[in-house]
Amino acid sequence: MKIGNLHIDGITVLAPLAGITNLPFRRIVRKIGCGLVCSEMISANGLTYGSPKTQNMLASDADEKPVSFQLFGADPAIMADAAVMAAEAGADIIDINCGCSVKKILKGGAGSALMKDPEKAREIFTNVRKAIRIPLTVKIRSGWEPSGKEAFLLARIAEDSGIDAITLHPRTATQGFTGISDWTLIAELKQRIKIPVIGNGDITRPEDAIRMLTQTGCDGVMVGRAAMGNPWIFSQIHDLMTHGRYSAVTIDQRFSAMKAFAAASVAYFGELNACRMMRSRLTWLVKGLPGASRFRESITKIRTLEEAGGLMDSYFESLRNEQD
């Protein structure tokens, strides 16, 4: 897949997920085989106003590249300034959020609110496009009603404004993550515009990605929540496309990923903060395994990386013994 002048190795993209797709998680997913990773959504206002917490979200590493930083905001000038900051911080792509339907975001006129104000969206697109030289993308929903009319209009505006690719999550703003995404809108959008279209929504297994590609003709597939428990889904999609089959994730693969994720999180967030987060996030990678509930209970109070490592060692040793 090619976005602007950037070649992506493969057709898989990690969706921006608030509170999830931070640097440690992106590094793990990229190493496993995802073609393009995306940051969690970043406030343009927070960047330009100098919020340390927001500026820390621009942290990047060479081993995660290429990486897309997603920005949200409603002021064209501020969005342009924030895009420059993100590009200078190492972003390979800037993505504009026109899909978030969280009330706090909508109240500020950002996210899906821009689908109700296409002229404001146009102004944001053109200002950001003029400000940066790296590829620029936008992520949208089907709109506020299910026909996709608002999505098609915004996509045309985006293409005319120099946007290099569009991701469509074909659920309405009011649906959130409920109901079923309407892939027919992805297929129709692909017919309406010339720039690459990335499909998003209801990809829970590698087979779903192949079905989306076949049914819609989209150029790439974006995976979100399914990657939390199965980051190997990206390599599995690649293997299924290339070889017609893929392998189940082994215990050793899970163990190695969990160890790396914990260590990377400690390095990024500090030991205590990372361990507090790991109390819930390590459980993503053991979902469905024997004794997962016992492991989940055992890590609820971890405070050090050493303690977490010991519990992981013990749990996975018990799994290996069961296999023997």
MIGU-568856 format. One record per residue (C-alpha): residue number from 1; chain; x, z, y. Coordinates in nm, 4 decimals. Example, Ala and Ser with C-alpha at 12.3 -4.5 7.8 and 13.67 -1.06 7.14 Angstrom:
2
(node 1 'A' (1.2300 0.7800 -0.4500))
(node 2 'A' (1.3670 0.7140 -0.1060))
***
This chain:
324
(node 1 'A' (0.0000 0.0000 0.0000))
(node 2 'A' (0.1224 -0.0814 0.3500))
(node 3 'A' (0.0046 0.1070 0.6594))
(node 4 'A' (0.1335 -0.0543 0.9742))
(node 5 'A' (0.5032 -0.1107 0.9108))
(node 6 'A' (0.5240 0.1720 0.6563))
(node 7 'A' (0.5342 0.0945 0.2851))
(node 8 'A' (0.3715 0.3595 0.0639))
(node 9 'A' (0.4987 0.3884 -0.2931))
(node 10 'A' (0.1654 0.3725 -0.4731))
(node 11 'A' (-0.1965 0.3988 -0.3650))
(node 12 'A' (-0.2567 0.7750 -0.3778))
(node 13 'A' (-0.3004 0.9992 -0.0751))
(node 14 'A' (-0.3355 1.3781 -0.0547))
(node 15 'A' (-0.6297 1.4668 0.1687))
(node 16 'A' (-0.5814 1.7010 0.4643))
(node 17 'A' (-0.7285 2.0359 0.3595))
(node 18 'A' (-0.7521 2.3238 0.6088))
(node 19 'A' (-0.5451 2.6200 0.4933))
(node 20 'A' (-0.4243 2.4314 0.1857))
(node 21 'A' (-0.2029 2.1322 0.2589))
(node 22 'A' (0.0787 2.3220 0.4239))
(node 23 'A' (0.4448 2.2279 0.3761))
(node 24 'A' (0.5011 2.4134 0.0436))
(node 25 'A' (0.1961 2.2556 -0.1196))
(node 26 'A' (0.2779 1.9098 0.0166))
(node 27 'A' (0.6310 1.9292 -0.1220))
(node 28 'A' (0.5023 2.0126 -0.4695))
(node 29 'A' (0.2431 1.7341 -0.4645))
(node 30 'A' (0.4902 1.4760 -0.3348))
(node 31 'A' (0.7430 1.5672 -0.6022))
(node 32 'A' (0.4783 1.5308 -0.8720))
(node 33 'A' (0.4048 1.1752 -0.7611))
(node 34 'A' (0.1639 1.1464 -0.4683))
(node 35 'A' (0.2302 0.8399 -0.2542))
(node 36 'A' (0.1444 0.9920 0.0849))
(node 37 'A' (0.0838 1.3560 0.1746))
(node 38 'A' (-0.1164 1.4803 0.4746))
(node 39 'A' (-0.0956 1.7996 0.6733))
(node 40 'A' (-0.3924 2.0243 0.7247))
(node 41 'A' (-0.5726 1.9373 1.0474))
(node 42 'A' (-0.3775 2.0456 1.3554))
(node 43 'A' (-0.5278 2.1298 1.6927))
(node 44 'A' (-0.4046 1.8984 1.9675))
(node 45 'A' (-0.4933 2.1648 2.2226))
(node 46 'A' (-0.2931 2.4240 2.0299))
(node 47 'A' (0.0138 2.2004 2.0274))
(node 48 'A' (0.0059 2.1096 2.3934))
(node 49 'A' (-0.0708 2.4659 2.5029))
(node 50 'A' (0.2317 2.5902 2.3078))
(node 51 'A' (0.0635 2.7994 2.0390))
(node 52 'A' (0.3465 2.9147 1.8061))
(node 53 'A' (0.1129 2.9207 1.5059))
(node 54 'A' (-0.0008 2.5650 1.5713))
(node 55 'A' (0.3491 2.4375 1.6433))
(node 56 'A' (0.4683 2.5854 1.3133))
(node 57 'A' (0.2241 2.3532 1.1390))
(node 58 'A' (0.4514 2.0639 1.2380))
(node 59 'A' (0.7218 2.1905 0.9997))
(node 60 'A' (0.8315 1.9140 0.7676))
(node 61 'A' (1.1002 1.8385 0.5117))
(node 62 'A' (1.2764 1.5233 0.3983))
(node 63 'A' (1.1578 1.5626 0.0394))
(node 64 'A' (0.7898 1.5301 0.1359))
(node 65 'A' (0.8224 1.2009 0.3208))
(node 66 'A' (0.6283 0.9949 0.3976))
(node 67 'A' (0.3991 1.2511 0.5609))
(node 68 'A' (0.0944 1.2112 0.7815))
(node 69 'A' (0.0057 1.4749 1.0424))
(node 70 'A' (-0.3654 1.4938 1.1175))
(node 71 'A' (-0.4720 1.5898 1.4703))
(node 72 'A' (-0.8119 1.6912 1.6028))
(node 73 'A' (-0.9290 1.7140 1.9610))
(node 74 'A' (-1.1631 1.5637 2.2173))
(node 75 'A' (-0.9426 1.5026 2.5216))
(node 76 'A' (-0.7715 1.1595 2.5116))
(node 77 'A' (-0.4706 1.2659 2.7204))
(node 78 'A' (-0.4136 1.5833 2.5206))
(node 79 'A' (-0.4476 1.3926 2.1930))
(node 80 'A' (-0.1864 1.1442 2.3122))
(node 81 'A' (0.0562 1.4204 2.4116))
(node 82 'A' (0.0026 1.5982 2.0803))
(node 83 'A' (0.0641 1.2759 1.8895))
(node 84 'A' (0.3993 1.2353 2.0647))
(node 85 'A' (0.4924 1.5917 1.9690))
(node 86 'A' (0.3963 1.5315 1.6078))
(node 87 'A' (0.5908 1.2068 1.5936))
(node 88 'A' (0.8974 1.3770 1.7379))
(node 89 'A' (0.8610 1.6519 1.4766))
(node 90 'A' (0.8973 1.3991 1.1965))
(node 91 'A' (0.5537 1.2544 1.1232))
(node 92 'A' (0.5593 0.9118 0.9608))
(node 93 'A' (0.1883 0.8599 1.0403))
(node 94 'A' (-0.0514 1.0196 1.2864))
(node 95 'A' (-0.4087 1.0576 1.1622))
(node 96 'A' (-0.7039 1.1277 1.3932))
(node 97 'A' (-0.9779 1.3495 1.2505))
(node 98 'A' (-1.3243 1.2065 1.3087))
(node 99 'A' (-1.4755 1.3626 0.9986))
(node 100 'A' (-1.4646 1.7415 1.0157))
(node 101 'A' (-1.8130 1.8882 1.0467))
(node 102 'A' (-1.7208 2.2559 1.0871))
(node 103 'A' (-1.9303 2.4019 1.3703))
(node 104 'A' (-1.6311 2.5283 1.5668))
(node 105 'A' (-1.4768 2.1799 1.5683))
(node 106 'A' (-1.8035 2.0086 1.6561))
(node 107 'A' (-1.8660 2.2496 1.9434))
(node 108 'A' (-1.5422 2.1322 2.1024))
(node 109 'A' (-1.6487 1.7696 2.0747))
(node 110 'A' (-1.3951 1.6852 1.8031))
(node 111 'A' (-1.4190 1.5847 1.4374))
(node 112 'A' (-1.7517 1.4292 1.3396))
(node 113 'A' (-1.8805 1.4818 1.6946))
(node 114 'A' (-1.6769 1.1741 1.7904))
(node 115 'A' (-1.8972 0.9648 1.5613))
(node 116 'A' (-2.1799 1.0380 1.8046))
(node 117 'A' (-1.9627 0.9388 2.1005))
(node 118 'A' (-1.7930 0.6099 2.0090))
(node 119 'A' (-1.6713 0.5424 2.3620))
(node 120 'A' (-1.4892 0.8756 2.3723))
(node 121 'A' (-1.3440 0.7924 2.0321))
(node 122 'A' (-1.2301 0.4538 2.1657))
(node 123 'A' (-1.0543 0.6229 2.4565))
(node 124 'A' (-0.8771 0.8624 2.2198))
(node 125 'A' (-0.7702 0.5791 1.9888))
(node 126 'A' (-0.6303 0.3650 2.2700))
(node 127 'A' (-0.4497 0.6526 2.4408))
(node 128 'A' (-0.2831 0.7691 2.1210))
(node 129 'A' (-0.1981 0.4130 2.0196))
(node 130 'A' (-0.0190 0.3560 2.3509))
(node 131 'A' (0.1701 0.6845 2.3185))
(node 132 'A' (0.3317 0.6375 1.9754))
(node 133 'A' (0.5066 0.3624 1.7816))
(node 134 'A' (0.4535 0.4975 1.4297))
(node 135 'A' (0.1425 0.3997 1.2284))
(node 136 'A' (-0.1890 0.5451 1.3431))
(node 137 'A' (-0.4859 0.6077 1.1128))
(node 138 'A' (-0.8291 0.7673 1.1390))
(node 139 'A' (-1.0416 0.9585 0.8894))
(node 140 'A' (-1.4185 0.9282 0.9204))
(node 141 'A' (-1.7403 1.0139 0.7388))
(node 142 'A' (-2.0406 0.7895 0.6894))
(node 143 'A' (-2.1817 0.9406 1.0090))
(node 144 'A' (-2.4792 1.1634 1.0824))
(node 145 'A' (-2.7214 0.9633 0.8729))
(node 146 'A' (-2.6598 0.7978 0.5345))
(node 147 'A' (-2.6753 0.4278 0.6257))
(node 148 'A' (-2.3100 0.4133 0.7321))
(node 149 'A' (-2.4017 0.2418 1.0591))
(node 150 'A' (-2.1992 0.4881 1.2674))
(node 151 'A' (-1.9005 0.4557 1.0344))
(node 152 'A' (-1.9008 0.0764 1.0581))
(node 153 'A' (-1.9198 0.0893 1.4376))
(node 154 'A' (-1.6376 0.3413 1.4666))
(node 155 'A' (-1.4256 0.1456 1.2193))
(node 156 'A' (-1.4635 -0.1701 1.4271))
(node 157 'A' (-1.3673 0.0211 1.7407))
(node 158 'A' (-1.0679 0.1673 1.5585))
(node 159 'A' (-0.9491 -0.1728 1.4380))
(node 160 'A' (-0.9891 -0.3203 1.7873))
(node 161 'A' (-0.7917 -0.0252 1.9296))
(node 162 'A' (-0.4889 -0.0862 1.7095))
(node 163 'A' (-0.5547 0.1662 1.4331))
(node 164 'A' (-0.3542 0.0706 1.1220))
(node 165 'A' (-0.5814 0.2079 0.8441))
(node 166 'A' (-0.9070 0.3963 0.7966))
(node 167 'A' (-1.0072 0.6593 0.5430))
(node 168 'A' (-1.3779 0.6834 0.4694))
(node 169 'A' (-1.5368 0.9869 0.3078))
(node 170 'A' (-1.8877 0.8504 0.2490))
(node 171 'A' (-2.0850 1.1681 0.2940))
(node 172 'A' (-2.2745 1.2482 0.6117))
(node 173 'A' (-2.1562 1.5136 0.8538))
(node 174 'A' (-2.4502 1.7330 0.7553))
(node 175 'A' (-2.3739 1.7036 0.3822))
(node 176 'A' (-2.0339 1.8675 0.4015))
(node 177 'A' (-1.9151 1.8573 0.0394))
(node 178 'A' (-2.2638 1.8658 -0.1116))
(node 179 'A' (-2.4426 1.5797 -0.2814))
(node 180 'A' (-2.2761 1.2637 -0.4046))
(node 181 'A' (-2.0536 1.0405 -0.1942))
(node 182 'A' (-2.1845 0.6844 -0.1552))
(node 183 'A' (-1.9000 0.4574 -0.2623))
(node 184 'A' (-2.1015 0.1473 -0.1729))
(node 185 'A' (-2.0225 0.2261 0.1912))
(node 186 'A' (-1.6503 0.2069 0.1131))
(node 187 'A' (-1.7051 -0.1360 -0.0428))
(node 188 'A' (-1.9024 -0.2553 0.2586))
(node 189 'A' (-1.6451 -0.1219 0.5036))
(node 190 'A' (-1.3723 -0.3049 0.3134))
(node 191 'A' (-1.5637 -0.6284 0.3702))
(node 192 'A' (-1.6138 -0.5617 0.7410))
(node 193 'A' (-1.2560 -0.4911 0.8542))
(node 194 'A' (-0.9113 -0.6362 0.7868))
(node 195 'A' (-0.6973 -0.3215 0.8044))
(node 196 'A' (-0.6456 -0.1092 0.4902))
(node 197 'A' (-0.9324 0.1125 0.3756))
(node 198 'A' (-0.8644 0.4328 0.1863))
(node 199 'A' (-1.1527 0.5721 -0.0166))
(node 200 'A' (-1.2211 0.9438 -0.0394))
(node 201 'A' (-1.4847 1.1505 -0.2161))
(node 202 'A' (-1.5678 1.2670 -0.5691))
(node 203 'A' (-1.2357 1.1816 -0.7301))
(node 204 'A' (-1.2012 1.4658 -0.9785))
(node 205 'A' (-1.0259 1.2811 -1.2631))
(node 206 'A' (-0.7809 0.9887 -1.2810))
(node 207 'A' (-1.0593 0.7714 -1.4200))
(node 208 'A' (-1.2587 0.8271 -1.0998))
(node 209 'A' (-0.9777 0.6760 -0.8935))
(node 210 'A' (-0.9735 0.3632 -1.1075))
(node 211 'A' (-1.3528 0.3336 -1.0807))
(node 212 'A' (-1.3340 0.3649 -0.7017))
(node 213 'A' (-1.0660 0.0964 -0.6773))
(node 214 'A' (-1.2643 -0.1354 -0.9043))
(node 215 'A' (-1.6049 -0.0769 -0.7473))
(node 216 'A' (-1.5019 -0.0811 -0.3810))
(node 217 'A' (-1.1866 -0.2920 -0.3565))
(node 218 'A' (-1.0303 -0.0201 -0.1384))
(node 219 'A' (-0.6554 -0.0244 -0.0766))
(node 220 'A' (-0.5888 0.3396 -0.1597))
(node 221 'A' (-0.7543 0.6534 -0.2902))
(node 222 'A' (-0.7457 0.9960 -0.1273))
(node 223 'A' (-0.7770 1.3080 -0.3427))
(node 224 'A' (-0.8612 1.6481 -0.1958))
(node 225 'A' (-1.0007 1.9499 -0.3764))
(node 226 'A' (-0.9188 1.8211 -0.7255))
(node 227 'A' (-0.5484 1.8324 -0.6371))
(node 228 'A' (-0.5604 2.2076 -0.5827))
(node 229 'A' (-0.5960 2.2795 -0.9536))
(node 230 'A' (-0.4398 1.9600 -1.0806))
(node 231 'A' (-0.1676 1.8257 -0.8493))
(node 232 'A' (-0.0597 1.6084 -1.1437))
(node 233 'A' (-0.3683 1.3939 -1.0846))
(node 234 'A' (-0.1574 1.1664 -0.8644))
(node 235 'A' (0.0954 1.0833 -1.1361))
(node 236 'A' (-0.1900 1.0565 -1.3856))
(node 237 'A' (-0.3619 0.7976 -1.1647))
(node 238 'A' (-0.0364 0.6021 -1.1454))
(node 239 'A' (0.0129 0.6170 -1.5223))
(node 240 'A' (-0.3461 0.5118 -1.5893))
(node 241 'A' (-0.3112 0.2130 -1.3553))
(node 242 'A' (0.0289 0.1147 -1.4909))
(node 243 'A' (0.0058 0.1928 -1.8613))
(node 244 'A' (-0.3665 0.2348 -1.9263))
(node 245 'A' (-0.3241 0.5965 -2.0281))
(node 246 'A' (-0.1915 0.9286 -1.9037))
(node 247 'A' (-0.0693 1.2536 -2.0567))
(node 248 'A' (-0.2218 1.5990 -2.0356))
(node 249 'A' (-0.0322 1.8530 -1.8289))
(node 250 'A' (0.1961 2.0692 -2.0415))
(node 251 'A' (0.2400 2.4444 -2.0165))
(node 252 'A' (0.6003 2.3968 -1.9077))
(node 253 'A' (0.4943 2.1604 -1.6292))
(node 254 'A' (0.2470 2.4170 -1.4989))
(node 255 'A' (0.5031 2.6947 -1.5207))
(node 256 'A' (0.7677 2.4924 -1.3364))
(node 257 'A' (0.5248 2.3924 -1.0605))
(node 258 'A' (0.4021 2.7486 -1.0107))
(node 259 'A' (0.7573 2.8813 -0.9846))
(node 260 'A' (0.8522 2.6124 -0.7331))
(node 261 'A' (0.5320 2.6632 -0.5321))
(node 262 'A' (0.5875 3.0391 -0.5106))
(node 263 'A' (0.9522 3.0029 -0.4070))
(node 264 'A' (0.8718 2.7363 -0.1451))
(node 265 'A' (0.5898 2.9483 -0.0035))
(node 266 'A' (0.8166 3.2517 0.0312))
(node 267 'A' (1.0792 3.0420 0.2081))
(node 268 'A' (0.8177 2.9077 0.4500))
(node 269 'A' (0.5845 3.2025 0.5128))
(node 270 'A' (0.8064 3.5017 0.4366))
(node 271 'A' (0.7830 3.7086 0.1193))
(node 272 'A' (0.4923 3.9411 0.1952))
(node 273 'A' (0.2684 3.6797 0.3583))
(node 274 'A' (0.3431 3.4274 0.0862))
(node 275 'A' (0.2693 3.6772 -0.1895))
(node 276 'A' (-0.0633 3.7636 -0.0335))
(node 277 'A' (-0.1495 3.3956 -0.0404))
(node 278 'A' (-0.0174 3.3505 -0.3945))
(node 279 'A' (-0.2616 3.6150 -0.5193))
(node 280 'A' (-0.5280 3.3458 -0.5079))
(node 281 'A' (-0.3358 3.0199 -0.5017))
(node 282 'A' (-0.1350 3.0631 -0.8190))
(node 283 'A' (-0.4642 3.0877 -1.0026))
(node 284 'A' (-0.5419 2.7260 -0.9080))
(node 285 'A' (-0.2780 2.6081 -1.1531))
(node 286 'A' (-0.3982 2.8097 -1.4525))
(node 287 'A' (-0.7676 2.7285 -1.4299))
(node 288 'A' (-0.9080 2.6610 -1.7751))
(node 289 'A' (-0.6083 2.7984 -1.9637))
(node 290 'A' (-0.6432 3.0774 -2.2228))
(node 291 'A' (-0.6126 3.4201 -2.0654))
(node 292 'A' (-0.6381 3.2822 -1.7116))
(node 293 'A' (-0.8700 3.5646 -1.6075))
(node 294 'A' (-0.6138 3.8241 -1.7193))
(node 295 'A' (-0.3398 3.6514 -1.5244))
(node 296 'A' (-0.5672 3.6240 -1.2222))
(node 297 'A' (-0.6266 3.9993 -1.2355))
(node 298 'A' (-0.2571 4.0784 -1.2838))
(node 299 'A' (-0.1428 3.9075 -0.9619))
(node 300 'A' (-0.3983 4.0585 -0.7257))
(node 301 'A' (-0.1460 4.3035 -0.5842))
(node 302 'A' (0.1858 4.1172 -0.5954))
(node 303 'A' (0.4144 4.1901 -0.3012))
(node 304 'A' (0.7455 4.0288 -0.4003))
(node 305 'A' (0.8616 3.6995 -0.5475))
(node 306 'A' (1.0359 3.8877 -0.8255))
(node 307 'A' (0.7125 4.0611 -0.9204))
(node 308 'A' (0.5220 3.7306 -0.9188))
(node 309 'A' (0.7932 3.5665 -1.1267))
(node 310 'A' (0.7807 3.8413 -1.3864))
(node 311 'A' (0.4061 3.8051 -1.4262))
(node 312 'A' (0.4349 3.4287 -1.4574))
(node 313 'A' (0.7103 3.4657 -1.7171))
(node 314 'A' (0.5004 3.7062 -1.9196))
(node 315 'A' (0.1855 3.4936 -1.9018))
(node 316 'A' (0.3478 3.1670 -1.9971))
(node 317 'A' (0.5465 3.3274 -2.2768))
(node 318 'A' (0.2150 3.4452 -2.4216))
(node 319 'A' (0.0779 3.0901 -2.3966))
(node 320 'A' (0.3791 2.9474 -2.5766))
(node 321 'A' (0.3452 3.2075 -2.8509))
(node 322 'A' (-0.0199 3.1092 -2.8968))
(node 323 'A' (0.0828 2.7456 -2.9336))
(node 324 'A' (0.3371 2.8389 -3.2022))
***
